[in-house]
Amino acid sequence: MKKILYIFFLLSIGSGINRAFAQDLKTDVGANKEMDSVRKKLDAGKDSVVFTAKYIKYTKLSLSKDSIILLPLDTSTVNIQNYSPLLQPQHPTISNGNMGLSARPLLYEPSRRIGYDEGFHSLDYYALTPEDIIFYQARTPFTSLYFVSAGQKEQIFRAIHTQNIKKNWNVGVNFNRADSKGFYSRQRGDNLNVALFSWYQSPNKRYNMWASAIFNTMRAYENGGVVEANIFSDTYTKIARDAEAVKLSSSRNLYRKNILFLKQSYYVGRIDSSSKASSVLPTNKVTYTVQLDNNSYDFYKNEADPYNVLPQGFADPNFTNDSTHVQHLKNEFIYSFFLRAKNSTVIKNELKIDAGIRHDHYNQRFMGIKSDGTNYLTTDYSYQNITVLGAAGYRFNSNIDFNLDVQQILQGENGGDYLYEAKSRVLLGDKIGRLELGAYAQNQSPSALFQTYRGNHYQWISNDFKNVKIANLSFNYINDKYGFTAGAKYYLTSNYLYFTHDDSNGSNAILPKQETADISLIRIDVAKKWSFGKFMMENYVAYQKTDKNAILRTPEFYTYNSIYFRNTFFKVLKADIGVDIRYNSEYANYLYSPATAQFYIDEKNPVTFQSKPIADVFLKANLKRANLFVKYDFVNQGLFQKGYYTVNRYPMQDALLKFGVYWNFYD
């Protein structure tokens, strides 16, 4: 069945691409009055069209929940120097050394998942999902190329090509490749993402179809950490980084996530429009979504383990090939009803109600394979969940709205799970700013990895863990005019699940554990942008305080600061030259287990590293259709510190020069 769906999907996109070659889009565009005026102005009446970014619009699934919101391409240089998903200013991480390896959030950011969860998420930062896909309206073929190079240490190449094969039908392809070899032996992350996507909208704008086929391959080599514990101390004699002894030499994690996605929506009944809206506004809508996921998580080791990185193997002391395969089929149907005044130029007193149902079917298989190719263990499990979906929203006017979302699993393996969420937005004025209030309550079943795992190195069976419950309240004040944001969040977590060191096994073993007492955490975030003539500053500060810091490992204080000089050189080159500085306060760090790709804590012997600022200098510039940057990471290496860790025994990258270019082509 899976192969039939793959073949049908690819043939459907292929037939659409064949029709593209029979159509010249420029003949349609040439008739447009706006394009004619641009032609006359820029080309003095020449028989050609000058295409720019404004002829490319895009949307995402999150922007099509009610009506379809189209946005222009972002051609600015904002944050382009922080290209790594692990180095986002307001979402910092800890990792095993460089991009492509296992990572987790530095600050407390609990997931919103409910229902079945396999539990392998340390490489999620590098995977494409249907929610990440950008769907375009391209009045001309559009190609975007992105390249980053740091010599042999790190290279990234990304390409997007999309075009409308008809006025209302767009197809495209994403290709992403990242290879980060790092400084130390086997400190390599190798990622490949390929996605085919298509968006069709009927001429009357009532029917929309979004489709994508996504193929993710994420390979993280595991070195078990460096043998020497004090390579950054003053008394240690430095040697070449790639000559430092590591604990594992032929181990790796390989994750594959393949997704087929199809979403269709149809507007029923009257369609409204607004002078302020960028698209039609439905009064009734039906939406159907089907998604097929085929995921695999494989750990491979073919060597002895003299440093006891892992416990002794149950089936083979030197060879491990453990893999977990999960197939997931989702069918979702939602009916949406909107009640608003007819022929109103201003949207107010609008009521929206969603009612839907989702069916999820999971099949999980675990295989433990010996060195001779035979299985020492095979297990199969099947799960089903039926979830009711509901949403209600009321827009008093363009300044005030209130929304409530409900997900409740009524029946199945995870019956009783729920996620209830409420949000409200209040616009106080263009100069005063706006308020965003939120709250949610979550009841989530323990992931399958916590409940049952039978591998060569770890085995725990049928843990009787309770559901994890989270109650959250949030408040945000945002003032776009003055570039100021301030917010507070409160989390109350019950039955918190984590991995801890297993003292009984006498090695670096782990086991899952649940905290029975409630954990409180409050988080305060403040961000501000400043300008002093041509000098700019961007500051972000996060403060967290928890009553269980020995278990919920997170720093109390984190800050990101960017200071740069902005100028236009030679009348065409718009450039920023500056420095980014990151810092977090000291806290007891995590350790890492390669066999499960999980971070864990040592409750009896916590390790705390010194924490000092990390500075990067950069130059980023815009030249017509190209954005480029030059960046020197960790420029302050050798000043107060020779290097640093975010995970015990896994040193981070040394100072490194990087170059990147982002280039758009509109014809």
Secondary structure, 3 states (H helix, E strand, C coil): CHHHHHHHHHHHHHHHHHHHCCCCHHHHHHCCHHHHHHHHHHHCCCCCCCCCHHHEEEECHHHCCCCCCCEECCCCCCCCCCCCCCEECCEEEEECCCCCCCEEECCCCCCCCCCCCCCCCCCHHHCCCHHHCCEEEECCCEEEEEEEECCCCEEEEEEEEEEEEECCEEEEEEEEEEEECCCCCCCCEEEEEEEEEEEEECCCCCEEEEEEEEEEEEEEEECCCECCCCCCCCCCCCCCHHHCCECCCCEEEEEEEEEEEEEEEEEEEEEECCCCCCCCEEEEEEEEEEEEEEEEEEEEEECCCCCCCCCCCCCCCCEEEEEEEEEEEEEEEEEEEEECCCCCCCCCCEEEEEEEEEEEEEEEEEEEECCCCCEEEEEEEEEEEEEEEEEEEEEEECCEEEEEEEEEEEEECCCCCEEEEEEEEEEEECCCEEEEEEEEEEEECCCHHHHCEECCCCEECCCCCCCEEEEEEEEEEEECCCCEEEEEEEEEEECEEEEEECHHHCCCCEEEEEECCCEEEEEEEEEEEEEECCEEEEEEEEEEEECCCCCCCCCCEEEEEEEEEEEEECCCEEEEEEEEEEEECCCECEEEECCCCEEEECCCCCCECCCCCEEEEEEEEEECCEEEEEEEECCCCCCCCCCCEEECCEECCCCEEEEEEEEEECC
